[in-house]
Amino acid sequence: MSKLFLLFLVLFFSLAIAAGSARGAKLQRGKKGVKGIRLKERGFLSGWREGPLDKADNYRTIPFILRFGFDLTPLVPGIHPPGLLELEVEPFLSAVLGPETNMEGGFNLLLKYAYPLTSRFFPYIEGGSGLLYTSQHFEEQSTYLNSIVQGGVGFQYFFRKSTSLDVGYRFRHFSNAGTREPNEGINTQAILLGISFFY
């Protein structure tokens, strides 16, 4: 994976977030009274993901994740602001650095619950599933297309009224749900950093 290609990915996702945040802010003006599901958050995450393999060096990736958070709070009795329940839709593309240079991509569907400890500090817990395609061949795993189960914790720190710094940890398991053998599954852990825009 060339450094130039990685730089291109970072710039692409950064521009997508910048354009999306500006458009989202424009669309949300004047809609404070709307009830039901609405787009609440747009963000970008990256970091480091790694997990052990039995028959090769560790599986190591640099993920590039777009986050679109839809506010479910109005639909769930008993959850009221300032608590926030979101459905997170996250398309992602990752540079695989080991055991060989490859790529992975897919999407996550997560539920996230956040509750503020202060006006700026929002810890959260999240969990969900998704789909992943990787070009990396594994002795432990027979398929390139796999399902994901994952969960994590983290916090969002609002350094501006509607902009937060995101820091999170995720545990991820992927396998093919028993459709083909071998299917030992791959477990990884990730530290993620990002930025989010709220409307």
N, C-alpha and C positions, 0 to 999 in steps of 0.2 A: 504494500500500500504506500504510494508515494506521498510525500509531505504536501505536494501541490494539490493532490486530490482531497486530502483531509482539509486543507485550507479552503478549497472550493465548497466542501460540505458545510463547514462552519459559516462561511459567508452566505451561502444559500439559505440556511435555516435562520440566520440572523436577519436577513432581509425579509424573509417570509413573516417572521414575528413582528418586525417593525411595521410592515405594511398592514398586517392583520390587526395590530393594536390600534393603529390610526383609524382604520375602517370600522373596527368594532366600537370604538368610542363614538364615532359619528352616528352609527346605527342605533346605539343605546340611548342617545340623548332624547329626552322627552318620553321615555317608556317606563318610568318608575312605577306606574300603577298596574303594569301587566302582571297577571298571575300565571302560574304554571311553570313548566320547564323553560329555561332561557340560558343562553350562553353567558356565563359569569366570569370565566377565566380563560386567558390564552397565555401560553408560556413555552419556554424552551428549557430542556434539561440535557446535561451531558455529564460525563464523569468516567469512572473506571469500573468494569465488571470482570470478575474472575471466579473460576471454579475448577476443582480438581478433575482429572481424567485418569482412569485406571491404567490405560495403555498408551498414554502420550503425555506431553507436557500440558500444563494447565490451559484451559480455555479462557482466553483473555480478549476482551473487546472494549472499544471506546464507543458508547452509544450516543446517538443524536436523536432526541425525542421531542416531538411537538406535543403540547398538552392543550386540549380543549375541554374545559370544565363546565358542565351543565348543572345549574342549581336545582337540586331536588328538594330543598328544604320546605317549600310551600306545600309539597305533596305528602309529607310525612307528619302525621299528628305527633305532638310531643317534642318536635325539634323546632326551635325558634331562634332567630338571631339573638346574640351574635354567633351562635353555633352554625356551622355550615356543612351540609351534606351534598356532595357532588358526585355526578357520574363523569369520570374522566375518560375521554377518548384520546388515545395516544398512538398515532403512527410513528414508527421509528425506523432508523437505518443505522447499522453499527458496522464499524471497521473491525474485523477480526484480526488480531495480531498474533494469536497463537492457538493451537500448536503450529498452524500454518496461516499464511496471509489469505484471508477470505472476506466475505461479506455476509451479513444477516439483516433481514428486514421483516416487518410485520406490523401488528398493532396490539395494543393493550386496551382492555375495558376494565376499569377499576372503580370501586366505590371508595370515596375518601370522606372521613369525618374530621373536621377541625373545630377546635374550641379555643378562644383566646384566653391566655393567662394575663396578658396586659393588652393595651390598645394596639400594640405593634407585634406582639409575639403570639403566633398561632401554631401550637403543636398539632400534629395530625396522625391518624392511622389510616392505612389504605390496604385494599386487597382486591384481587380479581383474577381474570384469565385473559386469554388472547390467542393469537396464532403467530407462528414464527417460521420463516424459511431461511435456512442457512446453507451456504455453499461448502461449509466445512464437513468433511467426512469423518465420522467417528466409528471406532470399533464397537463402542458401547451402544450405538444408536443406528438403526438401519435406514431411517427415512430422513429426508431433508426438510420436509414439511412436518411441523410438530405443534402440539398445543402447549400453552403456557399456563401455569398456576403460580401466583406470586403474591407477596404481601410485604408491607414495609411500614416504617415510621419516619417521621421527620418534623420539620417546622418551617414556617414561612415568617420571615421578619419584614414588616412593612416599613421600609425606609422612606417611602412616600405614601400618601393617602391611598392610592390604588395600585401601587407597584411593590412587589415583594421579592426578597432574596429567598430562594428555596434551597434547603439542605435536607437530603433524605438518604435513608438506607433501605435497600430492597433485597429480599431473598427470592430467587426465581428457580422454578423447576420446569423443565420442558421434556416432553416425551411424545410418543405417537399414540397414546391411549390404548396400547395393546393391539394395534392394527397389523403390526409386523414385528418379527423377531430379528435380531435382539432389540430389546426395549428397556435398557437399564435406566435411562433417563440421565439428564445432565443438570446438576445443581450449581448455581452461581450466586455470588453476593455482589452487590453494587453500592458504591457511594456516588450520589448524584448531586450536582449543583446546578442551579438555574435561576431564571427570572420569570415572574408572572405579572400579567396586567389584568386587573379586575375592573368590572363595569357595573 
